[in-house]
Amino acid sequence: MSAQRQPLASDAARGGRVDVDFSLAIHNRTGKYFIGRDLLDTADLPVGNVHYWRVAAARPPTGLLGRVIGRLQLLHVQGQALGGPLRLLPRRRSPRPLLHLDPFTVPTTVLRPIDAVLCHDVGPLSHPELFDAHVCRLYRPIYDEIARIGPHLIFVSEASRRAFAQLYPDATPTSTRVIYPAIRSGLAGTPAAPVPGVESPFLLTVGSLGDRKNQLRCIAAFARSGLAARGVDYVLCGAREPGFEAVIAAAEATPGVICLPYVSDAELSWLYAHAAGFVLVSLLEGFGMPVAEAIDRGLVPLVSRDSVLHEVAGGGALLADPEDVDEIASAMTALATMTQEQRSQRYVSLRQASQRFELVKIRDDWRAAFAEIVQAAATA
């Protein structure tokens, strides 16, 4: 009996489609989820099957099924990356090129040069002090494998691409490109719902509460600015990540600071519409979607100097050293007291920068990426 022929890379490219692993949608509702959701829902791409761990489906599994699949996937990732109860479970092999919408899903499949990985940031490797130790241990072997295999790499910012290259100078990916996330398609048309307990004027921060987003220094800067005595509040909202306990405690102890839970799109729309300015002076970001959203809603942002947030906002933003409380305080005061003429002057530059994130352009960028992935697989 003759040996069974092994599938070639060119076989995987037949049909001109790319499979997608969107497993993060099972248990993630942060910016990563919205990037993937909008990509699949609005970009009209040649997508084959969409996988949630080992299940191919049109939508993410929900309820008990979603929880079970999510738990098994997590155990599979941990088993492959670190050793664990599912380490012997074979990896799935996609019949077509496979796009991972987060590096986290890489250990559950056979990674090949014809595949692609969307990299949001390499923070667990470059800034381990800002992440849970387990997350850092998990992502190290994942990124090591990505660097070793060399698939197509798609980054959400030039800053993320530079950070990967600095960590893996000898890596030779099949291709690299930057595709910015599109401004969330559903937010602008969402009817606004007032947030109880919040009244204008206020400065707004949207982003996960914790060490990485630097809210502790921003709260200290707000207290130092004296804005509360002038009737200006500081509103924070977002999910929770390592360090959130200290942020909530500081917010409760600081007059004028309001710390909201993760808000609905309708409430977020109202906050953007009524804020006097936007503040995100993070220590680390992969992209910083809330900054782009804030600009799209007409707000002037205060962001970290020489960071990806500066890359996103462009020259119209106010800037501050994220480790300098006095400088953040001064910039907060300038933002809260800015005249309408000053805002309008800055917004010309901000609006020009935000055009990079318009849906039409992002769709074109992704179509070009899919075409390159399919073509490379066909000729491999």
C-alpha positions in Angstrom: 0.0 0.0 0.0 1.4 3.4 -1.0 1.9 6.0 1.7 -0.8 8.6 2.0 0.2 11.9 0.4 0.8 14.7 2.9 -1.2 17.8 2.2 0.8 20.6 0.6 0.5 24.3 1.5 -0.9 24.9 -1.9 -3.7 22.5 -1.1 -4.6 24.6 1.9 -5.1 27.7 -0.3 -7.6 26.2 -2.6 -10.9 28.1 -2.6 -9.1 31.4 -1.9 -10.4 31.5 1.7 -8.8 31.9 5.1 -10.1 30.2 8.3 -10.2 32.4 11.4 -9.8 31.4 15.1 -11.9 33.8 17.1 -11.9 31.8 20.4 -11.2 34.9 22.4 -14.8 35.9 21.8 -15.9 33.2 24.3 -14.5 35.0 27.3 -13.2 38.4 26.2 -15.2 41.7 25.8 -12.3 44.1 25.7 -10.9 45.9 22.7 -9.6 42.7 21.2 -13.1 41.3 21.0 -14.5 44.4 19.2 -11.6 44.3 16.7 -12.4 40.7 15.8 -16.2 41.2 15.8 -16.2 44.2 13.5 -13.6 42.5 11.2 -15.9 39.5 10.7 -19.2 41.4 10.6 -18.3 44.3 8.4 -15.2 43.8 6.3 -16.7 41.3 3.7 -13.6 39.2 3.7 -13.1 35.7 2.1 -13.4 33.9 5.4 -13.7 30.1 5.5 -14.7 28.6 8.8 -14.6 30.6 12.1 -13.4 28.4 14.9 -14.1 28.7 18.6 -11.5 26.2 19.9 -12.5 23.1 18.0 -16.0 24.2 17.2 -16.7 25.9 13.8 -19.7 28.1 14.1 -21.3 31.3 12.7 -21.4 32.9 16.2 -19.5 32.5 19.5 -20.9 29.7 21.7 -22.8 31.1 24.6 -24.4 29.9 27.9 -23.2 26.6 29.3 -21.8 25.4 26.0 -19.7 28.6 25.8 -18.4 28.2 29.3 -17.4 24.5 28.7 -15.7 25.3 25.4 -13.9 28.2 26.9 -12.7 26.2 29.9 -11.4 23.3 27.7 -9.7 25.8 25.4 -7.9 27.4 28.3 -6.8 24.0 29.6 -5.6 23.1 26.1 -3.6 26.3 25.8 -2.0 25.9 29.2 -1.3 22.2 28.5 0.5 23.0 25.3 2.4 26.1 26.5 3.2 25.1 30.1 2.2 21.5 30.6 -1.1 20.4 32.0 -4.0 18.0 31.9 -4.7 18.5 28.1 -1.0 18.6 27.0 -1.5 15.3 25.1 -4.5 16.5 23.2 -3.3 16.9 19.5 -3.4 20.3 17.9 -6.0 21.0 15.3 -4.7 21.5 11.7 -6.7 23.9 9.5 -7.3 22.8 5.9 -6.8 26.4 4.8 -4.5 29.2 6.0 -5.6 30.2 9.5 -5.8 33.7 11.0 -5.4 33.8 14.8 -7.1 37.0 16.1 -5.0 36.7 19.2 -1.7 34.9 19.9 -3.4 33.1 22.8 -5.0 30.6 20.5 -1.8 29.6 18.7 -1.0 26.6 21.0 -4.3 24.8 20.1 -3.4 24.5 16.4 -0.5 23.5 14.2 1.1 26.8 13.4 2.6 27.1 9.8 4.3 29.8 7.8 1.1 30.1 5.7 -0.9 31.1 8.8 -1.3 34.6 10.2 -1.4 36.0 13.8 -2.9 39.4 14.8 -0.6 40.7 17.5 -2.0 43.4 19.8 1.0 43.9 22.0 3.9 42.0 23.5 3.4 43.6 26.9 3.6 40.4 28.9 7.2 40.0 27.6 8.4 43.6 27.4 6.7 44.9 30.6 6.0 41.8 32.8 5.7 44.0 35.9 2.3 45.2 34.5 0.8 41.8 34.1 -0.2 38.8 36.2 2.8 36.4 36.4 0.8 33.5 35.0 -0.1 35.5 31.9 3.6 36.3 31.4 4.6 32.6 31.7 1.9 31.7 29.2 2.7 34.2 26.5 6.5 33.6 26.5 6.4 30.2 24.8 3.5 31.4 22.5 5.6 34.3 21.2 8.7 32.1 21.0 6.8 29.7 18.8 5.5 32.5 16.6 9.0 33.8 16.2 10.4 30.4 15.4 7.7 29.4 12.8 7.4 32.8 11.1 3.8 33.1 10.0 2.3 36.3 8.6 2.3 38.9 11.4 -0.3 41.7 11.5 0.2 44.3 14.2 -2.3 46.9 15.4 0.3 49.7 15.6 3.8 50.5 14.5 4.7 50.6 18.2 3.7 46.9 18.6 5.6 45.9 15.5 8.8 47.7 16.8 8.4 46.0 20.2 8.2 42.5 18.6 11.2 43.2 16.4 13.2 44.3 19.5 12.3 41.1 21.4 12.9 38.8 18.4 15.5 40.5 16.1 16.3 37.2 14.4 12.7 36.3 13.6 11.8 36.0 9.9 8.0 36.1 9.5 6.5 35.4 6.1 5.3 39.0 6.1 4.6 41.8 8.5 2.1 44.7 8.2 0.3 47.2 10.4 -3.5 47.3 10.2 -5.0 49.8 12.7 -8.3 48.7 14.3 -11.3 50.5 12.8 -13.3 52.8 15.1 -16.1 50.7 16.5 -18.9 50.6 13.9 -21.8 50.3 16.3 -20.9 53.0 18.8 -21.6 56.2 16.9 -25.2 55.2 16.1 -26.0 54.0 19.6 -28.7 56.1 21.4 -27.2 57.7 24.5 -28.3 56.8 27.9 -27.4 59.1 30.8 -25.2 57.6 33.5 -26.7 58.0 37.0 -24.6 60.1 39.3 -22.5 61.7 36.6 -23.0 65.4 35.6 -21.0 67.8 33.4 -18.3 69.0 33.5 -16.0 66.0 33.8 -12.9 64.5 32.4 -13.2 60.9 31.1 -11.0 57.8 31.1 -12.2 54.7 29.4 -10.0 51.6 29.8 -9.4 48.6 32.1 -8.8 49.6 35.7 -5.3 48.5 36.8 -1.6 49.1 36.9 -1.1 49.2 33.1 -3.5 52.1 32.5 -1.9 54.2 35.1 -5.1 55.4 36.8 -3.4 55.7 40.2 -1.1 58.5 39.0 -4.0 60.1 37.1 -6.2 60.1 40.2 -3.3 61.6 42.2 -2.8 64.2 39.4 -6.5 65.1 39.4 -6.3 65.6 43.2 -3.2 67.8 42.8 -4.8 69.9 40.0 -7.5 71.3 42.2 -10.2 70.7 39.5 -12.6 69.2 42.0 -12.8 72.4 43.9 -13.7 74.1 40.6 -16.6 71.8 40.0 -14.9 69.4 37.6 -15.2 65.6 38.2 -13.0 62.8 36.9 -14.9 59.7 35.6 -13.3 56.4 35.1 -14.9 53.2 33.6 -13.6 49.9 32.4 -13.1 46.2 33.2 -10.7 45.1 35.9 -7.2 43.8 35.5 -4.2 43.4 37.9 -4.0 46.4 40.2 -7.7 47.4 40.1 -8.2 47.2 43.8 -5.8 50.1 44.5 -7.5 52.2 41.7 -10.9 51.7 43.2 -9.6 52.5 46.7 -7.9 55.7 45.4 -11.1 56.7 43.6 -13.2 56.3 46.7 -10.8 58.4 48.7 -10.4 61.3 46.2 -13.1 64.0 46.0 -14.5 64.4 42.5 -13.4 61.0 41.2 -16.2 58.7 40.1 -15.3 55.1 39.3 -18.0 53.3 37.3 -18.3 49.6 36.5 -18.0 48.5 32.8 -20.6 50.6 31.1 -23.0 49.8 28.3 -22.5 51.2 24.8 -25.4 53.5 25.3 -23.9 54.9 28.5 -20.5 55.1 26.9 -22.0 57.1 24.1 -23.4 59.5 26.6 -20.1 59.8 28.4 -18.2 60.7 25.2 -20.9 63.2 24.3 -20.8 65.1 27.6 -17.1 64.9 28.7 -15.0 68.0 28.7 -11.9 66.0 27.6 -10.5 62.5 27.5 -7.5 61.2 29.5 -5.5 58.0 28.9 -2.0 58.3 30.1 -1.1 54.6 30.1 2.2 53.0 30.8 1.6 50.4 28.1 -1.0 49.9 25.2 -1.2 47.8 22.1 -3.3 50.4 20.3 -5.7 52.4 22.5 -9.1 52.2 20.8 -10.8 54.5 23.4 -8.5 57.4 22.2 -9.6 56.9 18.6 -13.3 56.7 19.8 -12.9 59.8 21.9 -11.5 61.8 18.9 -14.3 60.5 16.7 -16.8 61.8 19.2 -15.2 65.3 19.2 -13.0 65.1 22.3 -9.4 66.4 22.7 -7.4 63.7 24.4 -4.5 63.8 26.9 -2.2 60.8 26.3 1.2 59.4 27.1 4.1 61.2 25.3 6.1 59.1 22.9 3.7 56.1 23.1 1.3 54.2 20.8 -1.4 56.6 22.1 0.6 59.5 20.7 0.8 57.5 17.4 -3.0 57.1 17.4 -3.9 60.7 18.4 -1.4 62.6 16.3 -0.2 66.1 16.9 -3.5 67.6 18.2 -3.4 65.7 21.5 -2.1 67.0 24.9 0.9 65.0 26.1 2.3 64.1 29.5 5.0 61.8 30.9 3.0 58.9 32.4 5.3 58.8 35.4 5.2 62.5 36.2 2.2 63.3 38.3 2.8 67.1 38.2 2.9 67.1 34.4 -0.3 65.1 34.2 -2.0 67.5 36.7 -1.0 70.5 34.6 -2.2 68.9 31.4 -5.5 67.9 33.0 -6.0 71.5 34.0 -5.2 72.7 30.5 -7.7 70.2 29.1 -10.5 71.1 31.5 -10.1 74.8 30.9 -9.4 74.8 27.2 -11.4 77.4 25.2 -13.6 76.3 22.3 -11.3 78.1 19.9 -8.3 76.1 21.3 -10.3 72.8 21.0 -11.2 73.6 17.4 -7.6 74.3 16.4 -6.4 71.1 17.9 -9.3 69.1 16.5 -8.3 69.8 12.9 -5.1 67.8 13.5 -6.9 65.2 15.5 -9.6 64.6 12.9 -6.9 64.2 10.2 -5.1 61.6 12.3 -8.4 59.7 13.0 -9.1 59.2 9.3 -6.5 56.4 9.4 -9.1 54.4 11.4 -12.1 54.8 9.2 -13.8 51.6 8.3 -13.5 51.9 4.5 -9.7 52.1 4.8 -9.4 49.3 7.3 -11.5 47.1 5.1 -9.2 47.7 2.2 -6.2 46.9 4.4 -7.6 43.6 5.5 -8.6 42.6 2.0 -5.0 43.2 0.9 -3.8 41.1 3.9 -6.1 38.2 3.1 -5.1 38.3 -0.6 -1.4 38.2 0.4 -2.1 35.2 2.8 -4.0 33.3 0.1 -1.4 34.0 -2.6 1.5 33.1 -0.4 -0.1 29.8 0.6 -0.8 29.0 -3.1 2.8 29.4 -4.0 4.4 27.9 -0.9 
